[in-house]
Structure formats: structure tokens, C-alpha cells
Amino acid sequence: MDAFEKLVRQYAPYSTLVGWLTVVSVFIPMLSVYYETCSGRFLVLLSTTVSLWVVEVIPLWVTAMLIPLFAVIFKVMEEDAIPLSGSAASEILFRGMFGSVPLTLLAKFALSEALKLYGPIRLVPKAWIFAIAKLSWPLLVFCTMIFIILLSPFIGNIPATEITLSLLRPLTDNLRIDSVKSNTLYGGILVAASLGGFTSPIAGAASIFAFDLAVRKGYSSVTWSVWMFTAFPIALITGVASWVIILVYYYACNGPNERIFKDASSSPVILYKIDEKSKKELSMIMMLYFFTTLGWIASGYLNDSIGQMGIVSLMPIIVLFGSKLLQTADLNRIPWHVILLAIGGGALSAAAEHSGYLQYVSSHYIRGLHWSLFIILPTVFSLYKSQFVTCLLFLPAIVASNSDFDL
């Protein structure tokens, strides 16, 4: 292991150079071969984007910002086999970039910040956490995983994870980071957060993008109820199965006989000071969460009356910042890189739809393929990149192919 780490440190300065050489070696040959048609130029854009996302010589969100720029410069979009002008292409790209997905993500993150500052989590007795931990550590891991999966459909996997980590903070502050118990606890949280991200249309960034695309394409059968009754049981079953695997690791590594806390001679000290807020602020946050979630659910059924999820998402943003519950400084804690990645993904989806690339791939390659390939390929790709990036790349092609699968 030491030799491997030494080798990695030795060649780390050259990793950026190797990454750029990899991107250039993909870009130049493909550009020379496929430059003649709009679909071919989009293929060059797509291949270069994937290469940049894989090697990560620049941040993912910066690569996402390059997509609309290159889509206009290289004229990858067409109409009736005629390349679109820069102004016409820009109009289509902006429609794709600034849709419901970025606003819904912004609303989710704003609600998450409000929940951390004012939420009912600060009223939960922390003694309960220690009682469960002393009774059975595997039980604590199980309760933590189920808690995240149960909360994720309604508030999202990121807020659910943050609530859980805040609840566990008095325990984790005193937990040895290299212990088996620490590995099992954080491993369970990671698994539960990943599973919770697809339990509802607003649970994760990839789910928001997928649901928005389904609504825009007119798939009326994709509703909140269908999504939750399909995905939620799968998440629960997979969560329990994952917990069993964690349990095997826990007992195999002699977890029951391990010291839990850093200082075994003293009881853990709760350094987490509960900051009580007024009942008025707390009630407002919870009511806002309830009505926002209700609006997101209703938007799938009452699209003509209340519009898409992005319109509903304006409500919590206006209320939280307009009432001064959140300040301008709170915007700095919002993960803008995820929102920018969603904006770039919208541009990629719009460029794919208007370049003729999806129609070409659907008619020449996807037709006759078994649908299982479009489960295996995204699964393998998501092992190396995020679920959101995987969704951006594969879902438009799957939607364009619709009935061309060999079922």
C-alpha cells in the first residue's frame, strides 16, 4: 500500500497533462471524421463532454457550462436539415437550460438550509441516540438507514441526510473515525442516501431531471403515485439487504468488542448546543415544507392549473428570502455546482433533440436492442460518475427511442 501511495504521489503532477491529452485525442480525430453533419458535430460535442467528465481535468460544472457555448459555435442544431443560426440555437438552448429543474433544485437546497437553521430536529432529545447506540449498534445503523429512506421522498435525500447527520452529531463527534462502528454507520448513511434519491420525483437531482423530462414529453402515466409505489418498496428492500451486508462486515471485523468512543474512561460529552427558535418561525418552515411538497405532487396532476414543478418551486424561495428567514449569506451554502450542472444538462438535452442525433441513433442502433442494456450501461457508468451525470447522458436517448426497444 505504501508503494502504491508513493507511486500515486510521484505521478500526480502529470495527471492533468494526461487528462488533457486524453480529451484532445478524442476531440481531434472525431472532429475530422464527423464534422460534416449536425448530428456528427453533436457526437463530437458529446464525446468531448464525456471525456472531460471522466478525466475531470476541470470541474464537472465547468464542463457543463461549455456545452451551450460549443453547441452554438459548432452549429450542432438544425431544423429541416438546415443548421440553425446562433440566435435561433441560443433561444432553444436557453429554454432547455432554465426550466423547472434548476428552480426545483434551488428550492430544495433553500428548504434544506431553513430546516437546518429552524427545523424540529433541534427539539429531538439526543439521549435517544445514545440509548439506541448502547442497546445495539446494528440497530442504530438500521434505524438511521430507514429514517433517511422514509424522509427522502418528501424532502429529498440531501436534506434527509443532513437531518440525520445533525441528529447523530453528538455521537459522531466522539466516535473514532477509523473504527468499524464508524465505517458501518457512515456506510449505511451513504447507501441510504443513494437509495433515497430515487424514491420520488423530487428526492434527488437525477429524479427531478427524469420527471421533468417525462412531463415535457407528455408521458401522462409517469405520476407521483406510480413513481413512489414503484421505487419506494425497491428502496426499502434494497436498504434492508444492504444492512444485512453491513451486518456481516460488522461481525466479521469484531465490531461488537470494539471501543465506541475516543475516550473510553468517560461518557461522551454533548457539545451540540440546541438553539431554540420561536414557535412562529418553526411553524412557518414546516407549513412551507408541507405546502411546497403538496404543490410538487399536485403539479403532476394539475399541470394546466398550477404549471410545472419550477413554478411551484418559486414559492419557498420567495417566502424564505422575502421573510428574512434566510439571508443573502445563506446563498453561499447552497451547492451551486449542482444547479449549474443541471443547467448544462438541460443544454445538452436540448442540443441532442435538435441535432438529429437522437433520431439517428434510435433508428440505426437502438432499434432491436434489448431494453436490459439500458439498465446495465447506465448502472456501470454511474459507478464511476454521479447518478445525475448518468441521467443527463442516457435518458434523452432512451426517451427518444421509446417504442424501438426489443421487449
C-alpha positions as CSV (number, residue, x, y, z in Angstrom):
1,M,0.0,0.0,0.0
2,D,2.9,2.4,0.8
3,A,4.5,1.7,-2.6
4,F,1.2,2.4,-4.3
5,E,0.7,5.7,-2.5
6,K,4.3,6.7,-3.3
7,L,3.7,5.9,-7.0
8,V,0.5,8.0,-7.0
9,R,2.2,11.0,-5.4
10,Q,5.1,10.7,-7.8
11,Y,2.9,10.8,-10.9
12,A,0.2,13.1,-9.5
13,P,1.6,16.3,-11.2
14,Y,1.3,14.6,-14.6
15,S,-2.3,13.6,-14.2
16,T,-3.7,16.9,-15.5
17,L,-1.5,16.7,-18.6
18,V,-2.5,13.1,-19.2
19,G,-6.2,14.1,-18.8
20,W,-5.9,16.9,-21.4
21,L,-4.1,14.7,-23.8
22,T,-6.9,12.1,-23.5
23,V,-9.5,14.8,-24.2
24,V,-7.6,16.1,-27.2
25,S,-7.0,12.6,-28.6
26,V,-10.8,12.1,-28.5
27,F,-11.8,15.5,-29.9
28,I,-9.5,15.9,-32.9
29,P,-10.0,12.5,-34.6
30,M,-13.8,12.6,-34.1
31,L,-14.0,16.2,-35.3
32,S,-12.1,15.3,-38.6
33,V,-14.5,12.4,-39.2
34,Y,-17.9,13.6,-38.1
35,Y,-17.7,17.4,-38.8
36,E,-19.9,17.3,-42.0
37,T,-23.4,16.9,-40.4
38,C,-25.1,18.4,-37.3
39,S,-25.6,15.0,-35.7
40,G,-22.0,14.3,-36.3
41,R,-20.9,17.5,-34.7
42,F,-23.1,16.8,-31.7
43,L,-21.4,13.4,-31.4
44,V,-18.1,15.2,-31.2
45,L,-19.5,17.5,-28.6
46,L,-21.0,14.6,-26.6
47,S,-17.7,12.6,-26.8
48,T,-15.7,15.6,-25.6
49,T,-18.1,16.3,-22.8
50,V,-18.0,12.7,-21.6
51,S,-14.2,12.7,-21.8
52,L,-14.0,15.8,-19.7
53,W,-16.4,14.4,-17.2
54,V,-14.5,11.2,-16.9
55,V,-10.9,12.6,-16.5
56,E,-12.1,15.7,-14.6
57,V,-9.3,18.0,-15.5
58,I,-11.8,20.8,-14.9
59,P,-14.8,20.7,-12.5
60,L,-17.9,18.9,-13.8
61,W,-20.0,22.1,-13.7
62,V,-17.4,24.0,-15.8
63,T,-17.7,21.3,-18.4
64,A,-21.5,21.7,-18.3
65,M,-21.1,25.4,-19.0
66,L,-19.0,24.6,-22.1
67,I,-21.9,22.6,-23.6
68,P,-24.1,25.6,-24.7
69,L,-21.0,27.5,-25.9
70,F,-19.8,24.8,-28.1
71,A,-23.3,23.9,-29.3
72,V,-23.7,27.4,-30.8
73,I,-20.1,27.8,-32.1
74,F,-20.0,24.4,-33.8
75,K,-23.7,24.7,-35.1
76,V,-24.8,21.3,-33.8
77,M,-28.5,22.2,-34.1
78,E,-30.6,22.0,-37.2
79,E,-34.2,22.4,-38.4
80,D,-35.3,20.6,-41.6
81,A,-31.6,19.6,-42.2
82,I,-30.5,23.3,-42.2
83,P,-28.2,24.4,-39.4
84,L,-29.7,26.9,-37.1
85,S,-28.3,30.4,-36.7
86,G,-26.7,31.4,-33.5
87,S,-29.7,33.4,-32.2
88,A,-32.2,30.6,-33.0
89,A,-29.9,28.0,-31.4
90,S,-29.4,30.2,-28.3
91,E,-33.1,30.6,-27.9
92,I,-33.7,26.8,-27.9
93,L,-30.7,26.2,-25.6
94,F,-31.9,28.8,-23.0
95,R,-35.3,27.2,-22.9
96,G,-33.7,23.9,-22.1
97,M,-31.2,25.4,-19.6
98,F,-33.6,27.5,-17.5
99,G,-36.5,25.2,-17.0
100,S,-38.1,23.6,-13.9
101,V,-35.0,21.5,-12.9
102,P,-32.7,24.4,-11.7
103,L,-35.5,26.1,-9.9
104,T,-36.6,22.9,-8.2
105,L,-33.1,22.2,-7.1
106,L,-32.7,25.8,-5.7
107,A,-35.9,25.4,-3.8
108,K,-34.8,22.1,-2.3
109,F,-31.5,23.5,-1.2
110,A,-33.1,26.6,0.3
111,L,-35.6,24.5,2.2
112,S,-32.7,22.3,3.4
113,E,-30.9,25.4,4.8
114,A,-34.0,26.6,6.5
115,L,-34.5,23.1,8.0
116,K,-31.0,23.1,9.4
117,L,-31.5,26.5,11.0
118,Y,-35.1,26.3,12.3
119,G,-36.3,22.8,11.9
120,P,-37.7,20.5,14.5
121,I,-34.5,18.4,14.5
122,R,-33.2,20.7,17.3
123,L,-36.1,19.7,19.6
124,V,-35.3,15.9,19.4
125,P,-33.7,14.6,22.7
126,K,-30.2,13.5,21.8
127,A,-30.3,10.9,24.7
128,W,-32.4,8.7,22.4
129,I,-29.4,8.3,20.0
130,F,-27.1,7.2,22.8
131,A,-29.7,4.8,24.2
132,I,-30.0,3.0,20.8
133,A,-26.3,3.0,20.3
134,K,-25.7,1.4,23.7
135,L,-28.5,-1.1,23.2
136,S,-27.3,-2.3,19.7
137,W,-25.0,-0.7,17.2
138,P,-26.5,-2.6,14.2
139,L,-30.0,-1.4,15.3
140,L,-28.7,2.2,15.3
141,V,-27.4,1.7,11.7
142,F,-30.7,0.1,10.6
143,C,-32.8,2.9,12.1
144,T,-30.5,5.5,10.5
145,M,-30.9,4.0,7.1
146,I,-34.6,3.5,7.3
147,F,-35.0,7.1,8.6
148,I,-33.2,8.5,5.6
149,I,-35.2,6.4,3.1
150,L,-38.5,7.3,4.7
151,L,-37.8,11.1,4.7
152,S,-36.2,11.3,1.2
153,P,-39.4,11.0,-0.9
154,F,-40.9,14.1,0.8
155,I,-37.9,16.4,1.5
156,G,-35.2,15.0,-0.7
157,N,-32.1,12.8,0.0
158,I,-29.8,15.7,0.8
159,P,-32.0,17.3,3.5
160,A,-32.8,13.9,4.9
161,T,-29.1,13.1,5.2
162,E,-28.3,16.5,6.7
163,I,-31.0,16.0,9.3
164,T,-29.7,12.5,10.2
165,L,-26.1,13.7,10.5
166,S,-27.2,16.6,12.8
167,L,-29.1,14.1,15.0
168,L,-26.0,11.9,15.1
169,R,-23.5,14.7,15.7
170,P,-23.2,14.3,19.5
171,L,-22.4,10.7,18.9
172,T,-20.1,11.1,15.8
173,D,-18.1,13.9,17.4
174,N,-16.9,11.4,20.0
175,L,-16.6,8.4,17.6
176,R,-13.2,7.2,16.5
177,I,-13.1,7.8,12.7
178,D,-11.1,4.7,11.9
179,S,-13.3,2.3,13.8
180,V,-15.5,-0.5,12.4
181,K,-18.6,1.1,14.0
182,S,-17.8,4.4,12.3
183,N,-17.4,2.6,8.9
184,T,-20.7,0.8,9.3
185,L,-22.6,3.9,10.3
186,Y,-21.3,6.2,7.6
187,G,-21.5,3.3,5.0
188,G,-25.2,2.8,5.9
189,I,-25.8,6.6,5.6
190,L,-24.2,6.7,2.1
191,V,-26.2,3.7,0.9
192,A,-29.5,5.0,2.3
193,A,-28.9,8.5,0.8
194,S,-28.2,6.9,-2.6
195,L,-31.4,4.8,-2.4
196,G,-33.5,7.7,-1.1
197,G,-32.5,9.7,-4.2
198,F,-34.9,7.8,-6.5
199,T,-37.9,7.2,-4.1
200,S,-39.9,10.2,-5.5
201,P,-39.7,12.8,-8.4
202,I,-38.1,15.4,-6.0
203,A,-35.9,13.0,-3.9
204,G,-32.7,13.6,-5.9
205,A,-31.3,15.7,-8.8
206,A,-31.5,12.8,-11.2
207,S,-35.1,12.1,-10.3
208,I,-36.0,15.8,-10.8
209,F,-34.4,15.8,-14.2
210,A,-36.1,12.5,-15.2
211,F,-39.6,13.5,-14.0
212,D,-39.3,16.9,-15.7
213,L,-38.3,15.3,-19.0
214,A,-41.2,12.8,-18.7
215,V,-43.7,15.7,-18.2
216,R,-42.3,17.7,-21.1
217,K,-42.5,14.7,-23.4
218,G,-46.1,14.0,-22.4
219,Y,-45.8,10.8,-20.6
220,S,-49.0,11.1,-18.6
221,S,-48.5,7.7,-17.0
222,V,-45.5,8.9,-15.1
223,T,-47.1,10.4,-11.9
224,W,-46.1,10.8,-8.3
225,S,-48.1,7.8,-7.2
226,V,-46.8,5.5,-9.9
227,W,-43.2,6.6,-9.2
228,M,-43.4,6.2,-5.4
229,F,-45.3,2.9,-5.4
230,T,-42.7,1.5,-7.7
231,A,-39.5,3.0,-6.4
232,F,-40.2,3.2,-2.6
233,P,-40.6,-0.5,-2.0
234,I,-37.5,-1.3,-4.1
235,A,-35.5,1.2,-2.0
236,L,-36.7,-0.3,1.3
237,I,-35.9,-3.9,0.2
238,T,-32.5,-2.9,-1.1
239,G,-31.8,-0.9,2.1
240,V,-32.6,-3.9,4.3
241,A,-30.4,-6.2,2.0
242,S,-27.6,-3.6,2.3
243,W,-27.9,-3.5,6.0
244,V,-27.5,-7.3,6.1
245,I,-24.3,-7.0,4.2
246,I,-23.1,-4.2,6.6
247,L,-24.1,-6.5,9.5
248,V,-21.9,-9.3,8.1
249,Y,-18.9,-6.9,7.8
250,Y,-19.6,-5.6,11.4
251,Y,-19.4,-9.0,13.0
252,A,-16.6,-10.3,10.7
253,C,-14.4,-7.3,11.8
254,N,-15.2,-7.9,15.5
255,G,-17.3,-4.8,15.8
256,P,-19.2,-5.8,19.0
257,N,-15.9,-5.9,21.0
258,E,-14.6,-2.6,19.7
259,R,-14.4,0.6,21.8
260,I,-17.0,3.1,20.6
261,F,-15.7,6.4,21.7
262,K,-12.3,8.1,21.6
263,D,-12.1,8.3,25.4
264,A,-13.2,5.1,27.0
265,S,-12.8,6.4,30.5
266,S,-15.6,9.0,30.3
267,S,-19.1,9.3,28.9
268,P,-19.4,11.2,25.6
269,V,-19.9,14.9,26.1
270,I,-22.7,16.5,24.1
271,L,-21.1,19.6,22.6
272,Y,-24.1,20.3,20.3
273,K,-25.9,23.2,21.8
274,I,-29.6,23.3,21.0
275,D,-30.6,26.7,19.6
276,E,-34.3,27.1,20.3
277,K,-36.2,29.2,17.8
278,S,-39.6,30.7,18.2
279,K,-42.7,28.6,17.5
280,K,-43.7,31.1,14.8
281,E,-40.6,30.5,12.7
282,L,-40.7,26.8,13.3
283,S,-44.4,26.6,12.3
284,M,-43.8,28.7,9.2
285,I,-40.9,26.4,8.0
286,M,-43.0,23.2,8.5
287,M,-46.1,24.7,6.8
288,L,-43.9,25.9,3.9
289,Y,-42.4,22.4,3.6
290,F,-45.9,20.8,3.6
291,F,-47.4,23.1,1.0
292,T,-44.4,23.0,-1.2
293,T,-44.3,19.2,-1.2
294,L,-48.1,19.2,-1.8
295,G,-47.7,21.6,-4.7
296,W,-44.9,19.4,-6.3
297,I,-47.2,16.4,-6.0
298,A,-50.2,18.3,-7.4
299,S,-48.2,19.7,-10.3
300,G,-48.1,16.2,-11.8
301,Y,-51.9,16.1,-11.9
302,L,-52.9,19.8,-12.3
303,N,-50.3,20.9,-14.8
304,D,-52.8,23.1,-16.6
305,S,-53.8,24.9,-13.4
306,I,-50.6,25.4,-11.4
307,G,-48.0,24.8,-14.0
308,Q,-44.8,22.7,-13.7
309,M,-42.7,22.0,-10.6
310,G,-40.5,25.0,-11.3
311,I,-43.4,27.4,-10.8
312,V,-44.3,25.7,-7.5
313,S,-40.6,25.9,-6.5
314,L,-40.7,29.7,-6.6
315,M,-43.0,29.7,-3.5
316,P,-40.4,28.6,-0.9
317,I,-37.7,30.7,-2.5
318,I,-39.8,33.9,-2.2
319,V,-41.1,33.1,1.3
320,L,-37.8,32.1,2.8
321,F,-35.8,35.1,1.5
322,G,-38.6,37.6,1.5
323,S,-39.4,36.9,5.2
324,K,-35.7,37.2,6.1
325,L,-35.7,33.6,7.4
326,L,-32.8,33.1,5.1
327,Q,-30.3,35.9,4.4
328,T,-28.2,36.6,1.3
329,A,-25.2,34.9,3.1
330,D,-27.2,31.7,3.2
331,L,-26.9,31.6,-0.6
332,N,-23.2,30.8,-0.2
333,R,-24.0,27.5,1.4
334,I,-26.2,26.3,-1.4
335,P,-24.4,23.8,-3.7
336,W,-24.5,25.9,-6.8
337,H,-22.3,23.5,-8.7
338,V,-25.2,21.0,-8.8
339,I,-27.5,23.7,-10.1
340,L,-25.0,24.7,-12.8
341,L,-24.6,21.0,-13.7
342,A,-28.3,20.8,-14.2
343,I,-28.3,23.9,-16.4
344,G,-25.6,22.4,-18.6
345,G,-27.5,19.1,-18.7
346,G,-30.6,21.0,-19.9
347,A,-28.5,22.5,-22.7
348,L,-27.1,19.0,-23.6
349,S,-30.7,17.6,-23.8
350,A,-31.9,20.5,-26.0
351,A,-29.0,20.2,-28.3
352,A,-29.5,16.4,-28.6
353,E,-33.1,16.9,-29.5
354,H,-32.5,19.5,-32.2
355,S,-29.4,18.0,-33.8
356,G,-30.9,14.9,-35.3
357,Y,-28.5,12.8,-33.3
358,L,-31.1,11.0,-31.2
359,Q,-33.3,10.2,-34.2
360,Y,-30.2,8.8,-36.0
361,V,-29.1,6.7,-33.0
362,S,-32.7,5.5,-32.4
363,S,-33.2,4.3,-35.9
364,H,-29.8,2.8,-36.6
365,Y,-28.6,1.5,-33.2
366,I,-31.2,1.3,-30.5
367,R,-33.9,-0.4,-32.6
368,G,-33.7,-4.2,-32.0
369,L,-31.6,-3.9,-28.8
370,H,-33.0,-5.4,-25.6
371,W,-34.2,-3.0,-23.0
372,S,-31.9,-4.6,-20.4
373,L,-28.9,-3.0,-22.0
374,F,-30.3,0.4,-21.0
375,I,-30.3,-0.7,-17.4
376,I,-26.8,-2.3,-17.4
377,L,-25.0,0.5,-19.3
378,P,-26.2,3.4,-17.0
379,T,-25.6,1.3,-13.9
380,V,-22.0,0.6,-14.9
381,F,-21.4,4.3,-15.9
382,S,-22.8,5.5,-12.6
383,L,-20.2,3.5,-10.7
384,Y,-17.6,6.0,-12.0
385,K,-19.7,9.2,-12.2
386,S,-22.7,10.5,-10.4
387,Q,-26.3,9.4,-11.0
388,F,-27.1,12.8,-12.2
389,V,-24.4,12.9,-14.9
390,T,-25.5,9.3,-15.9
391,C,-29.1,10.5,-16.2
392,L,-28.1,13.5,-18.3
393,L,-26.3,11.3,-20.8
394,F,-28.5,8.3,-21.2
395,L,-32.1,9.4,-20.5
396,P,-32.7,11.6,-23.6
397,A,-31.6,8.7,-25.9
398,I,-33.9,6.3,-24.0
399,V,-36.9,8.7,-24.3
400,A,-36.2,9.3,-28.0
401,S,-36.1,5.6,-28.7
402,N,-39.4,4.9,-26.8
403,S,-41.1,2.0,-28.6
404,D,-38.0,0.9,-30.5
405,F,-36.8,-1.5,-27.8
406,D,-37.0,-5.2,-28.4
407,L,-39.1,-6.1,-25.3
